[in-house]
């Protein structure tokens, strides 16, 4: 009986990775429903975050620098539009960037606990 309770409380890293894979698959499926321009922007956001995903990165700092994060979104904004006054698009990119960083920070924290 006690062993069953202990097994239920323990989460093996292998099981955690399976859950993470399922979550990623679900996320990718839902992202297919994004409008075409948003999918293009999301690819660019992911590319920028890939470049920032290293040990000691500002992305993983306890309090990421707002200027750094908004600078990354501004870089993407400048690539996708010529209309510098399109604040709705700029805000969308800011939100997508912050969300992607949030997802990666959580994944990083979960992995650090197990390894």
CORCORFEN-V681319 format. One record per pair of residues at least 6 apart in sequence whose ideal C-beta (glycine too) atoms are under 8 Angstrom apart, sorted by sequence separation. I is the first residue (numbers start at 1). J is the second residue. D is the distance in whole Angstrom. If there is no record, write none. Layout:
[[I:J:D] [I:J:D]]
This chain:
[[52:58:7] [53:59:7] [58:64:6] [83:89:8] [32:39:8] [52:59:4] [58:65:6] [31:39:7] [34:42:6] [81:89:6] [80:89:7] [49:59:7] [58:68:5] [31:42:6] [77:89:7] [77:90:5] [80:93:8] [74:90:8] [77:93:5] [73:90:7] [76:93:5] [52:72:7] [73:93:5] [73:94:5] [76:97:7] [49:72:8] [73:96:8] [48:72:5] [70:94:6] [73:97:4] [69:94:8] [72:97:6] [48:75:7] [45:73:8] [48:76:7] [69:97:6] [69:98:7] [45:76:6] [44:76:5] [69:101:7] [41:76:6] [44:79:7] [44:80:7] [64:101:7] [41:80:6] [40:80:7] [59:101:6] [37:80:8] [59:104:6] [60:105:6] [59:105:7] [45:93:7] [49:97:8] [60:108:6] [48:97:7] [41:92:7] [45:96:5] [49:100:5] [53:104:6] [41:93:6] [45:97:5] [49:101:6] [38:92:7] [42:96:6] [46:100:6] [41:96:6] [45:100:5] [49:104:6] [53:108:8] [38:96:8] [42:100:8] [27:103:8] [20:107:7] [20:110:7] [16:110:7] [16:114:6] [13:114:4] [13:115:7]]
